[in-house]
Amino acid sequence: MLDTFVTFRVLSGSEAEFEAIYRRLPAPMCEMPGCVDVSVHRSMAEPLECLVHGRWETSKARERAHQTSSEFRGLFAQLPLEAHSLTRASFFEPVTASPPAARSASVVSSCRKGGRSMNPNKALWEKGDFTRIAHTMRESGEALVNSLGIRKGLKVLDVGCGDGTTALPEARLGADVLGVDIAKTLVEAGNKRAKDEGLRNCTFQEGDASNLHELPDHTFDLVVSIFGAMFAPKPFDVAKELVRVTKAGGRIVMGNWIPNDPTLVAQILRISSSYSPPPPEGFVSPMTWGVESNVVERFGNAGIPKENVSFARDTYTFNFPGSPSEFVAAFRRYYGPTMNAFEAAEKNGRGDDLLKDLEGLFQSQNTRKNGNDTSIPATFLRVTVAC
């Protein structure tokens, strides 16, 4: 026998509504030997959290894993849910047998950080120190902002802003800027940069691009998201939220990496994914934001006609004060997706292979051949939406 569990975070709905659905658990749960129990955890300040436990016969657990995972998703689709706090793989990992109360405590501990459920996207961007990578993007960020026609007093929202690579240049041009990012560490870094520069017209706060509920409708003249909102889950919700907070007659400008593009970032993500486990069921790749038809569909669903969405290919250049190999080392040490790829590769004894592939990529694309520093251009899709 082995214990298995799954955690859901319910963003709305009452405990009574959850219990009504729980009574309709799919057949695999009813077939489990032993007990099935549910633990409901709520504090007044947090959404409802549900821990579902069961006991499986070891011989049957693996063969039923995929089917049951799908049935769970179908069942709980009746409530609006965040992504699972645990990956599909860890859902079916055996754990030490213990009484239900002890199991609940251990699961809550593993799925919560600072007293709250861990958001996988938040955890990804708080991993490492993205400011070290963002530093290499400053010049291109400023150049892009200079092309946006920003004037004094313009109200700008910068979504997925990081530590301010585009938000601070927007504020220097006189705009009133609010930067929103899911990573607390980057919000803190952005506020420090703004304070150090004396930019009182630029502030940063935590937020999720797929749910900007704290921001009122039709507030901003310009909404900017350069390689930020594309990484948020629920892309149709992202488009809807970006449109909602933009004033009539305003603009949305996105910068999105392009799938299968031969330049740097698309190739980093392609190589990294080849060393990583498959994503969970229902995962939508952020690279789909680099496909024009997807962008048109998503903003169309938010009420924007096709003719109001335009595209251009643009270039972002990464400038690093060191060799290509040293730049790879920075990605390995500080960039969440690359960190995860190395962790997965090393578990399979392939860490050296991944390192070799990335170093070959960076060296081949470096435009400076003096060996002392690195400059690599990367192509992206620039999206402009007229609201």
VEXMI-186104 format. One record per residue (C-alpha): x, y, z. Coordinates in steps of 0.25 Angstrom, whole numbers, plus 5000, padded with zeros to 4 digits. Layout:
! residues N
XYZ...
This chain:
! residues 387
500050005000500450144998499950285001499650384990499150524991498850644982498650794986497650884980497551034983496151084981496051234977494651244979493451164985493051124998493451005007491950955005492150964990493450884990492850774999491650764989492650734978493550644987492350554989492350524974493850474974494150394962494150234962495650214964495550284977494350194982495150074977496350104986496550014998496650075011496150215014495950345006495950465014495950615011496550725019496050865017496950985021496451125021496951255028496151385027497151445018497451335009496651254998496151115002497150995001496750854999497650735002497150604997497750475002497550334998498250194999498650114987499149974985500549984980500349894968499149974963499650114966500550144954499550084943498450174949499250304951498950374937497450334937497250374951497950504949497150544937495850504945496250594956496450714946495050684940494450684954495050804960494950884947493550914952494251014962495251124957496651064962498051104962499051014956499350894965500250924976500950784974501450734960500750614954501950534957502050564972500550534973500850394971502150384979502050284991502150355004502450295018501150235024500650325035499250355042498350455034498650575043500150555041500050535026499250665025500250745033501450695024500650725011500250865016501750885020502250845006501250924998501251055006502251165007502251275017500851225021500251225007500151124996501251124986500951174972501851104963502051224954502451314966503351204971504051204957504351354956504751364971505751254969507151294967507351444964506751494951507351634953508651574949508151544935507251664934508551754936508951704922507651754916507651894921508151964908507151894899506051914909506352064909506352064893505052004892504352094902504952214894504152164882502752164889502552314889502452324904502152464909502052534923500752494930500452374922499952264931500752134929500551994934501751904932501351754934502351654938503251764939504451694947505251794954504951904944505751884931504651964923503852024935504952114940505252164926503752194924503752274937505052354933504252404921503252464931502152354931501452314943501852164944501252044952502151924951501451784954502251654955501851524962503251514969503351584982504851584981504751664967503751764973504651794984505851814975505051904966504551994977505952004982506452044968505352144967505652204980507152204977506852284965505952374972504752334963503552364971502652344958503052194958502552084968502551934968501551834974501251684973500251634964499851524954499751564939498551464938497851524950498051674952496851684961497451794969497451894957496251964953495651964939496152054928497252124936498452124928498852194915499852094911500051954916501451894914501951754916503251714910503551564912502651564925501251534923501551424913502051344924500751354932499851234932498451244925498751324913497351364910497151424924498451504922497951564909496551594916497251664928498251744919497051794911496151824923497151914930497451994917496752124914495852134902496752184891498052134899499052034895499651904899501051864895501651724897502951664894502951514893503951414889503751334877503651184876504751114868505351244865506851214863507351324872507751324887506551314896505651224888506851134886507151134901505751094904505750984893507050924898506650934913505350864910506050744904506650714917505450744926504250654929502950674921502150784926500850754934499550724926498850854922500150934922500151044911501551084906501951224908502551224894501151214888501051364890502051374879501151324869500251434862499051354860499051314875499151464879498051504870497151394876497451424890497151574888495951544879495351474891495551594899494851674890495951734881495651724866496751664857497051794850497451854863498651764866499951784858501251714858502751744856504051664857504951734867506251704874506751704888508251694891508851634903510151704907510951624917512351674923513051534921513251414912512051334906512451224916512351314928510951364923510451224922510951204937510051334940508851264934509151134941509251204955508251314954507151284943506051204948505651124936507151094933507351054948506250954947506750894934508150874940507450804953506650714944507850684935508850654947507850554952507950474940509450494939509350594927509750724933511050724926510350704913509350814915510550904919511250874906510050904898509751034904511251074903511251044888510051124886510551244893511851244887511251224873510351344874511351444881511551554872512851604879514051514877515051574886514751464897514651574908513151604907511851554900510751624892509651534886508451584879507151514880505851534871504551554878503051574873502651714876501151724878500351854878498851854881497951974879496851974890
